[in-house]
Amino acid sequence: MCCKFNCRPANQLFNSKGLTLDDLVVLFGAHTIGFAHCKHFLNQLYDYQGTKKSDPTIDPRLLKALRMSCPHFGGNADIVAVTPHIP
């Protein structure tokens, strides 16, 4: 589920500072690039397409790293780097 965010007030504030909608998108996006909430991909780690298995296209080393950061139960709110360092 996507967050519910009304960008109109933010855009008005940016406009009052001489900034554009493009500026708003760049600055807001820069704060989220490279990170994700576990809840958005947890099913790929533990129950891909209802199989009770992980997504077979995920590199096993990445899968192990993501599972360490996103436990099957209780990890929904956790935030992880989308491209973690893999040994």
C-alpha positions as CSV (number, residue, x, y, z in Angstrom):
1,M,0.0,0.0,0.0
2,C,1.4,3.4,-1.0
3,C,1.6,6.2,1.5
4,K,-1.1,8.9,1.3
5,F,0.7,12.1,0.9
6,N,-0.8,15.4,-0.4
7,C,2.0,17.2,-2.2
8,R,0.0,20.3,-2.9
9,P,1.0,22.1,0.4
10,A,4.7,21.0,-0.1
11,N,4.6,22.3,-3.6
12,Q,3.1,25.6,-2.4
13,L,5.9,25.9,0.2
14,F,8.6,25.1,-2.4
15,N,7.0,27.7,-4.8
16,S,7.1,30.3,-2.1
17,K,10.9,29.7,-1.9
18,G,11.4,30.0,-5.6
19,L,11.6,26.2,-6.1
20,T,9.8,24.1,-8.7
21,L,7.8,20.9,-8.6
22,D,10.9,19.2,-10.1
23,D,13.0,20.5,-7.2
24,L,10.4,19.0,-4.8
25,V,10.5,15.6,-6.5
26,V,14.3,15.5,-6.5
27,L,14.7,16.5,-2.9
28,F,12.0,14.2,-1.6
29,G,13.3,11.3,-3.8
30,A,16.8,11.7,-2.6
31,H,15.7,10.8,0.9
32,T,14.4,7.5,-0.1
33,I,16.7,6.2,-2.9
34,G,18.5,3.1,-1.9
35,F,16.2,2.1,1.0
36,A,13.0,0.1,1.3
37,H,10.6,-1.1,4.0
38,C,10.8,-4.9,4.4
39,K,7.0,-5.1,4.1
40,H,7.2,-4.2,0.4
41,F,9.2,-7.3,-0.5
42,L,8.9,-9.7,2.4
43,N,6.8,-12.1,0.4
44,Q,9.7,-12.5,-2.1
45,L,11.9,-13.6,0.8
46,Y,9.6,-16.1,2.4
47,D,6.5,-16.8,0.3
48,Y,7.0,-16.0,-3.4
49,Q,3.8,-16.4,-5.3
50,G,2.3,-18.5,-2.4
51,T,5.0,-21.2,-2.7
52,K,6.4,-20.8,0.9
53,K,9.8,-20.4,-0.8
54,S,11.9,-17.4,-1.8
55,D,11.9,-15.8,-5.2
56,P,14.3,-18.0,-7.2
57,T,15.7,-15.0,-9.1
58,I,17.2,-13.5,-6.0
59,D,20.9,-14.1,-5.6
60,P,21.4,-16.4,-2.6
61,R,23.9,-14.1,-1.0
62,L,21.5,-11.2,-1.3
63,L,18.7,-13.4,0.0
64,K,20.7,-14.3,3.1
65,A,21.5,-10.6,3.8
66,L,17.9,-9.5,3.3
67,R,16.6,-12.3,5.5
68,M,19.0,-11.2,8.3
69,S,17.6,-7.7,8.1
70,C,14.0,-8.6,7.5
71,P,12.8,-11.5,9.8
72,H,9.8,-13.4,8.6
73,F,7.7,-12.3,11.5
74,G,7.9,-8.9,13.1
75,G,10.1,-7.2,10.5
76,N,7.5,-5.4,8.5
77,A,8.5,-1.9,9.7
78,D,12.2,-2.5,9.3
79,I,14.1,-0.4,6.7
80,V,17.0,-1.9,4.7
81,A,19.4,-0.8,2.0
82,V,18.1,-2.0,-1.3
83,T,21.7,-2.7,-2.5
84,P,23.5,-3.9,0.7
85,H,27.1,-4.9,0.7
86,I,27.3,-8.6,0.0
87,P,30.5,-10.3,1.1
